[in-house]
Amino acid sequence: MKQEKRSKWKIVLIVVLMLFVFSFLISLFFRLLNEVPEFGNVAHIKIYGPIMVTKSGGWMSSGTSSTDIAELIEKADKAIGVKAILLEINSPGGSAVASDEIARAIKKSNKTTVAWIREVGASGAYWIASATDHIVANRMSVTGSIGVIGSYLEFAELIEQYNVTYRRMVAGKYKDLGSPFKELTEEEESLLQDLLDQLHEEFIQEVASNRNLPYEKTKEIATGMFYLGKQAKELGLVDALGGKEEAIAYLEKQMNATATLAKYEKPKGFWELLTEVFAEHSFRLGEGLGESLFRKKGLLET
Amino acid sequence: MQKKSMYAPALLWKRFLAFLIDVVILDFVVFAPFSGAIKELLPVGNFHAMQEFFAANASLTSKLTLLLFFLGIIALLYFSILEYRIQQTAGKILFKLHVVSQSNELKFWQCLVRSLFIIPVFPFVLLWIIDPITMLFTQNNQRLLERLSQTATVELIYPKAFTVGA
């Protein structure tokens, strides 16, 4: 009798486990379907990590693709019900082209745009933020860094020490300009510096125009120096100090309505989904068990 | 001496509690992983905003229906597989309830049909009302689907007066 009961529970356990796996697969399949639109009147877009035109490194890569962000901004701009766009920025910057692509997408949008700078919103990330209508940063956020960098390691002497020779074969005398395996000549250094200066000039003009700052003043602060949020506000680089609440408060004032955030992100690939679904399954299982065990004992507030 | 066992129509309160236990098991193990997806799908806001959202995203309704359909299928499989295999579910084991066929041997289609009410999409949702109401009007507390599938939920009783001598 006992054995019969034990074997029944065994069967129950096997069936429940099978159904768990089945539900796991279905939830994975479900997420692979066309992306589900988010509900809300504020499109919440994250810009995290280095900013590039395309993400390299496959599904494990970090960083932000300007192609993706520009598409999301465009999508939010067209969405019925979306009245504003909130860009959550935590990025040290990236490529000038990628930053400009996102900035242009922001300026093209007809909706209120707010940049919320978290830990870092510097260089290219600040270029993007400057294109929005309103910037909120924490008093300790690192921002600014209005400059361009093109530094690289030169191995010319090192390879010489190891009797390695750089065989220069070019057609076009500046074709290998910036190659780390040869010494940079004075002329080449001057050319590279000139390019960097041009990019820098673009950056300064963008910030001056976006932030309505006098050109000369902008050039003065565009030394590449980064500023903490508090300093940035004094310099006119950000509009308000605070965090998410302040950003939302501004949006609600502009929209004259309660803000409901809708996550706007690029659909994930298969492997990214697989790890995410597996992690969520484990979390929800633990959450449910934990809640049921501890809420009754009064250890969790309802 | 040996006890002679008998079956009697299961008491309603036992059936109800057994069903609750099964729902809790399904909730923790099978439905919980979907709760994130459902939260993302279902808009929160006033009626007008929700209406506007669904109007702007017509495909969302079908996705939501599909998701609910899959959840229903999983719940259906839980009841039908267990009731076919061992004539009980986890909740029924705890309350000593059994599913029996009124014809011959219990078949899988019978277990499927008797649990169809669990699918949360139209037209099965109509059974949420019709199915339990019929219990009040049948002799053996049978639901409508139990009558259709020719099954019954019974409980094992050991009548104290009954002993069969060796």
Interface residues (C-beta under 8 A of the other chain):
Chain A: K5 K8 W9 I11 V12 V15 V16 L19 F20 F22 S23 F24 I26 S27 F30 R31 L33 N34 V36 P37 E38 F39 N41 A79 I80 G81 T260 K263 V277 E280 H281 R284 L285 E287 G288 L289 S292
Chain B: I25 D27 F28 V29 V30 F31 A32 P33 F34 S35 G36 A37 E40 L41 P43 V44 G45 A49 M50 E52 F53 A55 A56 N57 S59 L60 K63 L66 L67 F70 L71 I74 L77 Y78 I81 L82 R85 I86 Q88 T89 A90 I93
